[in-house]
Amino acid sequence: MSASMDTDDVDFSTVATVTVEKWRESVSIKEQDVVAEEVAIALEYNGISHAVMMASPADLEDFALGFSLTEGILTDPSELFDCEVVAVPDGIQVQMQIATERFIALKEKRRNLTGRTGCGLCGAETLAQAIRKPLPVNSSAKFSVATVYAAIASMQQQQQLQQQTGATHAAAWLNKNGEILLVREDVGRHNALDKLIGALAARNEGKEDLSCGAVIITSRASYEMVQKAASMGIGFIAAISAPTALAIRLAQQADVTLLGFVRTHSRSHVVYTHERRIIS
C-alpha cells in the first residue's frame, strides 16, 4: 500500500481509571477500576466527512482502511494515498486522501451515516444500501475443529483490552497453517473486524491470501459481519456467539462456512452453512 500513516503527534489511551464501589456479600469496597475508552471517530475522505463511528481509539489506520474496503469505498489498498489521525476537541478525525475516481464514486452514492457501537447500518438511506449481497466467494480454506478451538484459545490470550476491561470484542485472522496471525479489538464488533481486515490489507500487501484463512470473532455473527468478510473473499467464519437468520442466509448464498457457539471448554460448536470446509 502506498499510503503514509502519520500518528507521531497523537497519543490516545484505550483505557481509563475510575473510582468505583464494589459490593460483595453485602460489603462495599472503594477501589480503582480500569474501563475501556469509547471515542467518536470521524472518517474523512478528501476533506469531506463521511462517517462518524464510536470506537476504541486504537489501530485507527487499520480501521480506516478496513472500513473503506468493506464498505466498497475503495476497491484496493493502493487507492488510499494518505491517512492522518488528528485529535480534535470532541473526538478524533481520520483524514484520508483517496484516488480521484474513488472519491467521485463515493460522492455519487454518498450517504450521511452516523454509526453507533454495534450498529453498522445506521444512516443507510435505502434498503439496497443496507442489505448488500457480495458475490459468492472462491475459498479453499479448510480447518479441523481442533484447529478452530485452538484458535479461539489463542485469540483470547491475546485480547489485552478485554483482559483489562471486560468490555471489548475481538476479531482474529487464522491463516492457512492454523496460526492466529493478527488480533484486533474494539468496543464495537464491526469495528474490530474492520480493523483486522485493514491490518491484513496494509501489512501483507497481497501476500496473505484471504481465501485460504478464516475469521474468528468473539461476538455474534450478524449480517454485516458475514457481509464484510465475504466482500473480501473470506469463506470461513467462526463465532463464539450466535448468528442471525439473515447472516445464515447470506452465508449460504455467498458460499461462506459459518460456525457459531464455538466453545473451547466443552469442545462444541454449531455448523450453519457449508460444512465441507470443516475437516473431520
N, C-alpha and C positions, 0 to 999 in steps of 0.2 A: 504494500500500500504506500502511496506517495505522500500521504497526509503527514503534516508535522503536528505533534501533540505538545501543547505548551501549558504546563501546570506548575512552573517553577515558583511562582509567587503565590500559590494557593495552598493552604493547609486546612483541610476540612476534617473535623473529628467525626467519626461514625458513631460515637457513644457519648453519653453524658452521665455525670454522677449526681444523684439526688438523695436527699434525706427522706427516709420512709419509716413508717411504724409497722413493724411486722408482729403479727399475732400468732401464737402457737399455744394451744391448750389453755386459753383464756389469759395468757401472759403476753404483754406487749414489750417490744424492744425497739428502740430507735437505732437505726444504723444506716450506713451508706449503701446505695444500690446502683448498679450500672444499667442504664436503659439505652435503647437504640435511638439514634437521631433520625429524624424524618424531615426532609427539606424539599421545598418547591424548586424543581429543575426546569428551566425554560430552554427548549431546544430551538435554536435559531438557524435558518438557512439563508445564506447570502444577505444577512441583515434583517430578515423577516422572521418574527416569532411564529412558530407553527404549533408547538405543543408544550403544555406545562404539566409535568408529572410529579407526583410525590414519590420520593425515592431516598434511599440511603446515599449519602454523599461520598461514595467510593467507586472507583473504576468507572468514572463518568465518560471517559473517552470510549471505553468499550460499550457502555450503554448507548451513547450517541450513534456509534457505528452500527451496532446490532439493531437498534430501533429503526434506523434508516433503511437497513437491508430487509428486515422482516415486514416493514410497512410498505415496501415497494418504492420508497423514495429514491433509493439507489439500487442499481442492478449489479454493481460490482464495487468492492472496496476502493479501487483506484479512482472512482468518481468523487471521492472525498479528498479535497486538496489540502484543507487545513482545519484544525479543531482546537479551539482555545476555551479553557474553563475560567470563568470570571466570577468573582464574588460580588454580589450586589446586596443592597440593604435587606431585601425581602427574600433572598434565596441565592440561587446560582444560575448563571447563564452559560450555556454551552454553545459557543458561536462557531458555526461550521461554514466553510466555503465549499460549495459543490459545483460540479460541472454545469455549464450553462444549459445544456439540453435537459438535464435532470431538474434544474430549477424551473425551467419553463413548464415541464410536465407537472411539477408539483403545484405551480400556480394555477394550472388548468383544472386540477381536481382538488384544490386545496379545501380543507375543512377546518373549522375553528374547533380544535379539540382541546378539552381540558380534562386531563386524566386524574383519577384518584387511585389510591392504593388498592390493588387487586381488581381494578376496572379498566380494561384496555379498550373498551368500545365507547367510552363516554365521548360525546361530541360528534359521532358519526351522523351525517345528515340524511342518509338513505339506507334502506335495508341492504342494498347491493354493496355499499361501503362497509357495513357492519359484518355481513356474512360473506367473507371472501373464500373461495374454494380453490386451493392450489391444484396444480396438475399432479397426477399420480407420481410418486417417487420411484426412482430406479435404484433401490438399495440392496446391497449384497450383505448387509450386516447379519451376523448370526452369533448368538451368545447362549451359553448354558445358563440355567437358572442359578447354579452355584456362582458363576461369574457375576450375575446381577446382584445376588445377595452380598457378595464381597465388595462390589462397587458401592452399594448403599452404605456399608460399614465404613469404607474408606472415605466416602464423601462426608459422613457425619463427623469423622475425626478431624476433618479439615475445615469445619464450619466454625471459625473463630468468633464471628459476631454472634452466632446462635449460642455458643457456649458462654459468652459474656452476658448476653441479654435475654435469650429465650424468645426473641421477637422477630427473627428473620427467616426467610425462605432461602433455599439454595437450588442451583442448577449445576450439574456436573457433566463433563464430557468423558464418556467411556470409549477409548479408542479401540481399534480392531484387535489389538493384542490383549484386551481385557484389563487395561490400566486406566485409572482415573487421571486424566491429563490436566484438567483445569476445573476449578470450582469458583463460582461467583455467588455472592449473597446480596440480598436486598430485602427491605420490608415488604416489597411487592413481588409476587411470584412471577408476573410477566417481566418485571424489570430484571430479575435475576437471570431469566432465560435470555433476554436481550443482551445483557452484559456478557453472558457466556458466548453467545453467537458472535458478538462484536470482538471478544478476545480471540476467538478462533480465527476470525477473518483477518484481524490485524497482525497477529503474531505468527500465523502459519503461512500467510501469503500463498494460499492454494496448496500447501504441502500436505495438509491434513484433509483426507478425503472424507467429507461428511457423510457420504453414502455408506461408509463402512462401519460407522460407530453408532453410539446411542446416547440419548439424553436421559439423565437420571434427575428427577425432581422431587423435592420434599413436600410439594403441595398437591392439591387435587389437579387432575388433568382436565382443565376446562377447554372449551372450544379453541380459544385463542392460543393456548399452549401447543395444541396439535397443529393449528394453522401456521404458527411461527416456525415450528420445527420442519413441517412438510415443505414450506416455502423455500427452505434451504437444502432440500433434498435429503433430510434426515428421516430414516424409515423405522426407527426403533425408539420408543419412549417407555420408560418405567417410572411409575409414580408411587410414592408412599401412600397416598390417599386415593380417593375415588375419582373416576372420570364422570363427566356429564353425558347424557344421552346424545347431545349434539356432537360432543367430542368423539364419541364412539362412531357415530355415522360418518363424520368427516374422516376419521382414521380409516374406516372401511373403504371409503371412496378413494382416498389418497394412497392406499396400499401401505399404511403405516401400522407396524406392530405396536399394540398398546397394552401395557400391563398396568394393573392397579393393585392397591392394597398389598404392596410388596413389604413383607415383614421379615426381618432378619432373625429375630428371636424365635419365631415359630417356623421359620423357613417356609413361608407360604406366600402365594400370590394368586391373582386372578388374571387370566388372559382374555381380553375382549376382542381383539382383532388379529388376524394374520399370524397364527401360531407357527407357521413354517420357519420363522427366523429364530425359534427357540430350539436349542439342541437338547434333546432328552438326556 
